[in-house]
Amino acid sequence: MTTPIADFVRAYCERNALRLHMPGHKGEHPLDITEVPGADSLYDAAGIIKESEENASALFGARTFYSTEGSSHLIRAMLHLALMGKKNRRVLAGRNAHKAFLSASALLDLDVAWLTAGETYLSCPITADDVENAIQEHQPCAVYLTSPDYLGNMVDLSAIAGVCKRHGVLLLVDNAHGAYLKFLPTSLHPMDLGADLCCDSAHKTLPVLTGGAYLHIRDENLAAQAKSALSFFGSTSPSYLILQSLDLCNLFLCDARSLLEQTLPKISECKERLKAQGYRFIGDEPLKFTLDCKAYGYNGFDLCALLDEQNIVCEFSDADFLVLMLPIRDTESALRQLESVLVSIPKRTPIESVPVKATHPKRVCSIREAMFSQSETVSVKDSVGRVLASPSVSCPPAVSIAMCGELIGEETASVLTACGIETVRVIKKPFSI
């Protein structure tokens, strides 16, 4: 496997040239370059970037394109590609969508019909029957799902893809947390399960710098439009540091399957030992440890703080759950350290309360109208009866409790408060409901 981007940049550094081009540090950080002659151009790739993307395509078994701006960039590009040339702009979407989906909906003026399932706002265990019924009711041009979700739950994409195919509807998958799923002993990657378009945040689970991501496309006609769609939403100054890390990751992926075959049993064994101690896990994603903390007598915030005291930094915590993301490399060492700390924490009486629940407020206006309206910040207690203008949570987890254009009621306000949210952006008055 070649590494053309990394090789070019190393050779360029060795020239020790007078750099009369961007960036302004002029070589103080030598591996950080711009589109100098021979470096190719991300959105018009014909040289080393094209070669590197072809290497990634061979590894993933689909047309694969790079982004240096994460899956947020690719979510917008996927939706643009799915709707290109269509009058029907209705998309079915799981309600646990990343807030980048909301901004894409506003920019592209999507008509979103939400798919709902499950009890918590972070998970949406949609079934093939749910999709079948929703397609018949709403007649969308595309279905958009998040799998794995932030807690590591995965939906049955194979069955859902079959439904979408029968109805001639594109299936788009936000696989930001699952780039490595391709390299399990049996692939669980969305493209192998029937998705038409899919985005992976390589940086979340693979040895890639933050922002490195993949767009995968099945259809050659859509693939031919990919660079145009990416350039429509992306910066004209992509990071060559991130591109090099994506390029070098191709070498890593050549051995990723054998590495995962060795580490997955050790992860399963560790989970079983912790279960015997009284811990409860949720989710299907192999590299994610998601603890139902209340079953062990703690809330997620408290358990996160205890781990932090032992120099273990968690991905995410809330009142209910603690999310830990394991590395593919050096997994055994990480497991030993984590298990040692977890077993040292005394088990307490389980907390008997239900997780922060999902709400389904009334839609008052479109996402686009809400996000482009004049808005103001108010306290959550003063937001009841107002219309949400901007997504209500930060990242992580970047899953909005109410959607832009929805009416905030008492129930939604109580959930916002339970999640530690004190203020929200609402559409300025007067606004007729």
Disulfide bonds with the S-S distance in Angstrom:
none
